[in-house]
Structure formats: C-alpha cells, structure tokens
Amino acid sequence: MTRIRTLIAKLESQEAGTRRRAAELLAELGDETCFAALEKRLGDAEVGERVAAIDALGRLKVAAEYDILLALLDDPDEPVQEAAA
C-alpha cells in the first residue's frame, strides 16, 4: 500500500513526465484505490498526462470509468478523444 500512496503523491508532481509515469505504474499495479487520484488527472493541463490517466483508468476496468471515458469522447483535444475511444 505504501507504493500506491507514493505513486499517488507523484501524480501531483510539478514534472509532467513524473505524473505520466506515476499513472502508468498505478495502472500496472491495477489497484482500484487509485481510481479517484487518476480521475483527478483528467483535468491536467498537459494532454499527455490526460492520455496517460485515461489509459490507466481503462486498465483498471472499474465500472465508473465508462461514463468518464464516454464524456471524454467530446474533449477538444484529439489525442484525448482517441485514448478514450
């Protein structure tokens, strides 16, 4: 659990690459307790971080994610739309 808390904290890093990698690692761990933290990253200013959060949420396969991903199909950024599809 400590590893998950550490990675969730890294989602708040000032470095975009750190946030992206933390999302990827959380997805690999597959623990649903990180769902809310990943969902929060969907509001990141960086498109790449939003795409990483979408990918991570998709890999968790939590029922609530489907409504979120459906809404992101209308995102103004095409990479976000593609990741949500």
Protein Blocks (a to p, Z undefined) as FASTA:
>chain_A
ZZmmmmmmmmmpmblklmmmmmmmmmmnopaklmmmmmmmmmpfblklmmmmmmmmmmno
paklmmmmmmmmmpfblklmmmmZZ
